[in-house]
Amino acid sequence: MVSVTTLQPADRADWEELFSGYNAFYGRTWPADRYERAWREFQRAETMRALGARWDGRLVGIAHFLVHASTTSPDVCLLQDLFTAPAARGRGVARALIGAVVAWADERGCDRLYWHTREDNHTARRLYDQVAENRGFIQYVVPLRGTSGDRRGRGDEILPGGDVVRPRRAAP
């Protein structure tokens, strides 16, 4: 059975392993100080928050999210990162994490929860199409120098929060 709770200090190593898997999926690597910064933010739980899903007591999924203002509604909640360990997929872990973020945001009066995913992330989209409404928006990104500095290359995408995503290259 899946249980979802806030991440605890003892979860640090398992969380980093999962977050590394998430970053690898999107073709990016992070220096150790970025993991440390994110972990500190999650432990403070002021602007960014994190939940962990456990299966038989082991951390097998993570969700990172934040609340921000909206010009057209009360505050909204952004589910920024969602990742499930490959061995735990298909067991309801991602669904439980999304449900926990929905409940958290609803309890705090947020107008809606939203997230982005790559168009070709078909496995995740099968779940997302069941638990959320695809309103058909297309995301445009203007890469800024900001904290991404010279890590950005032609065609890279900067996600909300400054993460750099390099486009997948077709096999020759």
C-alpha positions as CSV (number, residue, x, y, z in Angstrom):
1,M,0.0,0.0,0.0
2,V,1.2,3.5,-0.8
3,S,1.5,6.2,1.9
4,V,2.3,9.8,1.3
5,T,4.0,12.1,3.8
6,T,6.3,15.1,4.0
7,L,9.9,14.3,3.5
8,Q,11.9,13.7,6.7
9,P,15.6,14.3,7.3
10,A,16.2,10.6,7.1
11,D,14.8,10.6,3.5
12,R,17.7,12.7,2.2
13,A,19.7,10.0,0.4
14,D,16.6,8.3,-1.1
15,W,15.1,11.6,-2.2
16,E,18.4,12.6,-4.0
17,E,18.4,9.3,-5.8
18,L,14.9,9.8,-7.0
19,F,15.4,13.4,-7.9
20,S,18.6,12.4,-9.8
21,G,16.4,9.9,-11.7
22,Y,13.9,12.7,-12.5
23,N,16.7,15.0,-13.7
24,A,18.2,12.2,-15.8
25,F,14.8,11.6,-17.5
26,Y,14.9,15.2,-18.7
27,G,18.5,14.9,-19.8
28,R,20.1,17.2,-17.2
29,T,22.6,16.8,-14.4
30,W,22.7,19.0,-11.3
31,P,25.7,19.8,-9.2
32,A,25.6,18.7,-5.6
33,D,25.0,22.2,-4.3
34,R,21.8,22.4,-6.3
35,Y,20.5,19.3,-4.6
36,E,21.5,20.7,-1.2
37,R,19.7,24.0,-1.9
38,A,16.5,22.2,-2.9
39,W,16.6,19.9,0.1
40,R,17.0,22.9,2.4
41,E,14.1,24.6,0.8
42,F,11.9,21.5,1.2
43,Q,12.8,21.2,4.8
44,R,11.9,24.8,5.5
45,A,8.6,24.3,3.6
46,E,8.1,28.1,3.1
47,T,8.0,28.5,-0.6
48,M,8.7,25.1,-2.0
49,R,7.3,21.9,-0.6
50,A,8.0,18.2,-1.1
51,L,6.1,15.0,-0.4
52,G,7.3,11.4,-0.5
53,A,5.4,8.3,-1.4
54,R,6.4,5.1,0.4
55,W,5.7,1.5,-0.6
56,D,6.4,-1.0,2.2
57,G,8.2,1.8,4.1
58,R,10.6,2.6,1.3
59,L,10.6,6.0,-0.5
60,V,9.6,5.3,-4.1
61,G,8.2,8.6,-5.3
62,I,8.5,12.3,-4.9
63,A,6.5,15.4,-5.6
64,H,7.8,19.0,-5.5
65,F,5.3,21.9,-5.6
66,L,4.7,25.5,-4.8
67,V,2.0,28.1,-4.6
68,H,2.0,31.3,-6.6
69,A,-0.3,34.3,-7.2
70,S,-2.6,34.4,-10.3
71,T,-4.0,37.5,-12.0
72,T,-7.3,35.7,-12.8
73,S,-8.0,33.7,-9.7
74,P,-7.0,33.0,-6.1
75,D,-3.5,31.5,-5.7
76,V,-2.7,28.4,-7.8
77,C,-0.4,25.4,-7.0
78,L,2.3,24.3,-9.4
79,L,3.3,20.6,-9.3
80,Q,6.8,21.2,-10.5
81,D,8.4,17.8,-10.2
82,L,6.9,14.3,-10.0
83,F,8.9,11.1,-10.2
84,T,8.3,7.5,-9.3
85,A,11.1,4.8,-9.0
86,P,10.9,2.6,-12.1
87,A,10.3,-0.5,-10.0
88,A,7.3,1.1,-8.3
89,R,5.5,2.3,-11.5
90,G,2.0,1.0,-12.1
91,R,1.3,0.7,-8.4
92,G,-0.6,3.9,-7.9
93,V,2.4,5.9,-6.5
94,A,2.1,8.9,-8.9
95,R,-1.6,8.9,-8.5
96,A,-1.3,9.0,-4.7
97,L,1.3,11.8,-4.9
98,I,-1.0,13.9,-7.2
99,G,-3.9,13.2,-4.9
100,A,-2.0,14.4,-1.9
101,V,-0.9,17.6,-3.6
102,V,-4.5,18.2,-4.7
103,A,-5.7,17.8,-1.1
104,W,-2.9,20.0,0.3
105,A,-3.7,22.8,-2.3
106,D,-7.4,22.5,-1.8
107,E,-7.1,22.7,2.0
108,R,-5.2,26.0,1.5
109,G,-7.8,27.6,-0.8
110,C,-5.8,27.3,-4.0
111,D,-8.0,27.7,-7.2
112,R,-6.3,24.9,-9.1
113,L,-3.3,22.6,-9.4
114,Y,-1.4,22.4,-12.6
115,W,1.7,21.0,-14.1
116,H,3.7,20.6,-17.3
117,T,5.0,17.5,-19.0
118,R,6.7,16.8,-22.3
119,E,4.4,16.1,-25.1
120,D,6.2,12.8,-25.7
121,N,5.9,11.6,-22.1
122,H,3.2,9.1,-23.1
123,T,3.4,6.9,-20.0
124,A,2.8,9.8,-17.6
125,R,0.2,11.4,-19.8
126,R,-1.9,8.2,-19.6
127,L,-2.3,8.9,-15.9
128,Y,-2.5,12.7,-16.3
129,D,-5.4,12.3,-18.7
130,Q,-7.3,10.4,-16.1
131,V,-6.7,12.7,-13.1
132,A,-6.6,16.2,-14.7
133,E,-7.9,18.2,-17.6
134,N,-5.6,19.0,-20.5
135,R,-6.7,22.5,-21.5
136,G,-4.6,22.6,-24.6
137,F,-2.2,25.3,-23.7
138,I,1.2,25.4,-25.5
139,Q,4.2,26.6,-23.4
140,Y,6.6,29.1,-24.9
141,V,9.9,29.7,-23.2
142,V,12.4,32.6,-23.5
143,P,15.6,31.3,-22.0
144,L,17.2,34.0,-19.8
145,R,20.7,34.1,-18.5
146,G,19.6,34.1,-14.9
147,T,21.0,31.3,-12.8
148,S,21.4,29.0,-15.8
149,G,24.4,31.0,-17.0
150,D,26.4,29.3,-19.7
151,R,24.9,25.9,-19.1
152,R,22.3,26.7,-21.7
153,G,22.8,25.5,-25.3
154,R,20.9,26.1,-28.4
155,G,17.4,24.5,-28.1
156,D,17.6,24.0,-24.4
157,E,14.4,24.7,-22.4
158,I,14.4,26.5,-19.1
159,L,11.6,25.1,-16.9
160,P,9.8,27.1,-14.2
161,G,12.4,27.3,-11.4
162,G,15.3,27.6,-13.8
163,D,16.0,24.0,-14.6
164,V,17.6,23.4,-18.0
165,V,16.2,20.7,-20.2
166,R,18.2,19.7,-23.3
167,P,16.1,18.4,-26.2
168,R,16.3,14.7,-27.0
169,R,18.3,14.1,-30.1
170,A,17.1,11.6,-32.7
171,A,19.3,8.6,-33.1
172,P,21.4,8.7,-36.3
